[in-house]
Amino acid sequence: MRCSLIFPTMAKDPLSFLPFAELVQEGHAARLWQGQSLSLETHQMFAYLAGRGFDIPVGTSVVLMPMRHAFEAAVQARSLSRLTGRRTVLGVGPGAPDFTAELRGEPYTSPRTACIDYLDATRHFLGQSEAFPSGGQRGAAPLLPGLEHPGVELGLGVLRPVLARAAGMAADAAISWMTPPGYVADVLLPAMAKGAAERGRPVPRMVTVVHAALAGPGRDPYQLALAAARAHLSTAHYTDMLRQAGLRLHPSQPYLGARALVDSGTFLYGSAEEIHAGLREYEVAGVDEVVLNLSGVAATYGYGAAAEDLRRILTRSGCRTADRTE
């Protein structure tokens, strides 16, 4: 299993990224991830780092489909691959229905179909497939002009079986967030395998973003979990997923949800060795890459503390940092 890290918030100052990029550059982690940012835009932030000399693998976990056409997504992803000199992971997701409706005028009729079509179209634009998306004809979906680059891996954000099946049908990687290891093994991976079999393609690799924090004097794991996950614990789709995984929580009570995350080991808290033991459960479950998320520490103690926690965890974790997608 490989260990990576995610920048824990929407970036407002590009300099705040540097300690996290350095951990990857120094070989402590396999890849630097960043989710959708409405402050400093995600792709531009990675391009900034490349301009600063950080030739590191990067990935989006995840950027939202309604915000850019698949053609533009392909342009952005392969540009990052060329700028960094590394294979880039373009992880996408449909976004919340209300947000999607605000941008598109209406929600997706079928998020599953929309995700498959978007990934198929992006793959076509990148020249990775000769098939034409959504039944289009030759000339209706042009390829991009030639550009040498190390490659783009297409990922889909998944929480529940429907999109896990879609990932199996159209993605190279499935990217889950805050999903307990047993749920990944028992629910997500079988759904992915089913989707892959329908199209006769390989099962995508599994990437999981995992909340964590080192134990320390004065630190309250429940408060750190709440700081990290309050927004997600207040939404119906995340709490539904966690209930399916056996946790007892409700979107109207995010503090109780935070306690459930810690008590179940979904939020990893303890020594570096204890966190590594928790990460091992994801490896046993079939996860190919864990992405450490120290957003609770960053929100409570600052970026410096989050980067230092990551350094201590990664130094003692024993995780591999070589990326097979390179």
N, C-alpha and C positions, 0 to 999 in steps of 0.2 A: 504494500500500500504506500502511495505517495502522500506527502503532506504539503499543502499549499496554504496561503493566507489571503484574506480579503481585507481591503481597506474598509474600516468599520463604519464609516458614515458617508454622507454626501460631502465631497470635498469643497471647501471654500478658499483654501490657501494651498497652492501647489506644493509649497515647501513641506506641508504636513505629510505628503506622500513619501518623502525621501527615506525616512527610517524604515518604512515597510518595503520599499523597493530595494534598499540595501540588503535586507535579509534574504531576498531572492538572489540578488547579484552575488552575495557571498556564499551561496550554496546551501543556506539553511532551509529553504523551501523551494518547491518545484515551480510555482507559478504565482503571480500576483493577480488577484481577481478584484473586480469592482462591480457593484450593481448599477442600476439606473440612477443617474445623478441629474437632478434638476438645478444644481448649482454649477460647478465646473463639469462640463459634459464629459462623460466617461471616455469616449474614444479620444477626445482632445487631450484629456489628462494623460492617457497612455502615450500619446504622441509627444507630449511635453517631456515625459520621462525618457523616451527614446532620444529626444534632442539633448537631454542632459547626459547621455551616454549609458543609460540603463538598457542594455541589449538583453532583456529578460522576457520569458514567456508571459503572456497576459491573457486574461479571459474575462468575459462579461457574464455576470451572474445575478440577475439577467437584465437585459435591456428590453424595453417594451415595444412590441410589434406595431401598435397604432401610431407610434411616434416617427416611424420611417418606413418608406417603401422597401420591399425586399431588394430592389436594385441598389438603392442607397446603402442598405445594410451590407451588401456584398462589396461595394466600393470601400466602405469604411473598414471592414474586416481585413480585406486583402492589403489595404494600405498599411494597417498596423503590422501585418505579417512582414511586409517589405521593410518598414521602418525599424522594427525590432530585430529582424533577421531570424525570427522564431515563428513556429507554427502557432497561430492564434486560435483561441476558442471563442466563437461567437455564440453565446448563450442568449436565447430570446424567450419571451413569454407573452401571453395575450394581455396581461394586466387585469385589474379589477373591472367588472362590467360597467360600473358607473363612470370610471375614468375613460374607458374605451368609448363609451357612448358620448362623452363630452368631446372627444377628439374626432370621432367618425360620424357623429350624428345619430348613431344607434349602436347597440352592443353587437358582438359577433352572434350570428344565428346559431352557430355551432363552434365554440372555441376549439374543439378537437379538430374539426375540418379546417378551420382557419390556420391552426398551427401547422398541420401537415402541408397545406397549400403554400404557406409562407416558407417553410423549410425547403420544399421541392423547388419553389421559384428561386430562392437564394442559391441553392445548389446548381441550378441551371445557369444562373447569371455568372457564377464563378467558373463555369465550364466543367464542373464535376459530374454532370449528367447530360446525356443527349436527349433525355425525355423533356417534353414541354409541359410546364405546370398548368394545372386546371384545364386540361384539354386544349390548350392554345395551339395555334398553327405556326409553322416556320415563319419567322419574321415578326411574330407577335411578341416574342420574348427574346430580345437580342442578347448576345453574349457581350461581356466587357472586352475592350481591346486588350491585347496581350500585355502581361506584366509578370515578370518572374518574381516569385515569392515562395517562402517555405510551405505555405499551405494554410487552409482554414478548416477547422473542425467545427461542425455545426451542432449546437447543443439546444436542448429544450428544457425549460424549468418545469418540474413535475412535483405535485403534491399528492395527487390521488390517482387511482387506477386509470381513469379515462385519458389523461394526458400522458401517463406512463406508457400506455398502449400506443398513443400517437408518437411518442419518442421512439418506440421500437420500430414504427413504420417509416420514420423519416429522419431521425437524428443520428449523429455519431456518438453523442453523449447525452445522458439525462442528468439534470442538475437539480437536486432536492435541497430543501432548506428546513432545518429544524425537525427532520424526520428521524425518529428513533430507529436504531439498527434492526430490531425485530420487524418493524413495519416495512423497512426497505427490503428485507429478505423475504417476508411472507406476502407482501402486497405489491410493491412497486416492481421488483424484478420479474415476478411471474407475468405481470401485465405487459412489461416491456418485451419479454420473450414471446408472448402471444402476438403482439403487434409485429415484431420482426418476422415471425413465421408466416404471417399473412402476406408479406411482401418478399419472402425468401431472401432476407438480408441478415447480416450479423446483428446480434443483440448489442445495443450501444453500451459503452462503459458507463459506470455509475459514479457520479461526483456528488458528494454531500457536504453542505456547509454546516459546521458544528459550532455552536456557542460554547465558549470556555472562559475560565478565569482561574488564575492561581490563588490559592488560599494565602491569607496574610493577616497581620494584626489589624483589627478594626474593620475588616471586610465582611460584609453580610452577603452570602451567596444569593439569597432571595431578592435582595435589593439590586444586586448586579444583574440577575436574570430579568428582573422587571425593567431595568434601564435598557437592557439589550433587546427585549422582545415585546415591550408593552404594545406597540402598534400591531404586531402580528397577532398577539394574544387577544386583541380586541376585534378581530375579523372572523367572519363566519367560516371561511374556507380553511384557515389555519386551525381553528379550534375543532372543526369537523374532522380534519385529518388526524389531529392528536387524539381525539376521542376514539376514532377508529383504531388507533394504536394502543388504546387501553388507558389513556390518561383521563382523569376526571377534572374537567374545567369548563368554563363558559365565557363567551366573549364579553359579558357584562362584568366579569370579575377577573381582570388581568392579574391582580396580585396572587389570587389563588392559582391561576395558571402558571405564574412564575414559580410558585412553590412546587407545583406538579412537575415542571421542567427539571428542577434541581433534584427533587426526591426520586425521580425516575431515571436520572442520569442522562437525560437528553441535553441538559445544560451541564457541562463537565466542570466540576469545581474540586480543587484539592491541590496536591503537590504535582510537580511535573510528571512523576512516575504514575500517580493515580490518573492523571489525564491521559497519559499514554495507554494505560490499561483500558480506559474508556474508548479510546480511538481504536484499539485492537478489536473491539466488538464490531465496529463498522467493517473492518477488514474481513472478519469471520462472516459477516452478513453478505459480503460480496461487493463492497464498495471499493472502487479502484483508486479514488483520490478523495481525501478529506481536506476540507478547506476551513482552517481555523478562523473563527470570528470572535474577536475580542471587543465587540462593540460595547458591552456592559462596562468593561474597564475603561475604555476610551471616553464614554459618556460621563463616568463618575470621577476618573482620575486624570484624564487627558491622554493624548496620543502617545506621549513619551512612555507612560506607564504601560499602555497597551503593547507598544513595540518591545519593551523590555520583557513583559510577560511572554510574548511570542518567542523572543530569543531564548529564554530559559526553557520553555516547553519544547521548542524544536531542537535545541541542543541535546536534550536528554531523551527525546522521543524514540530515536532509533528508526524513524521513518526514512524511506527512500526519497530522494529529491530528483532523481533522474526522471524525465518525462518521456514515456514511450511514444508520445505524439510528436516529439521533436524530429 
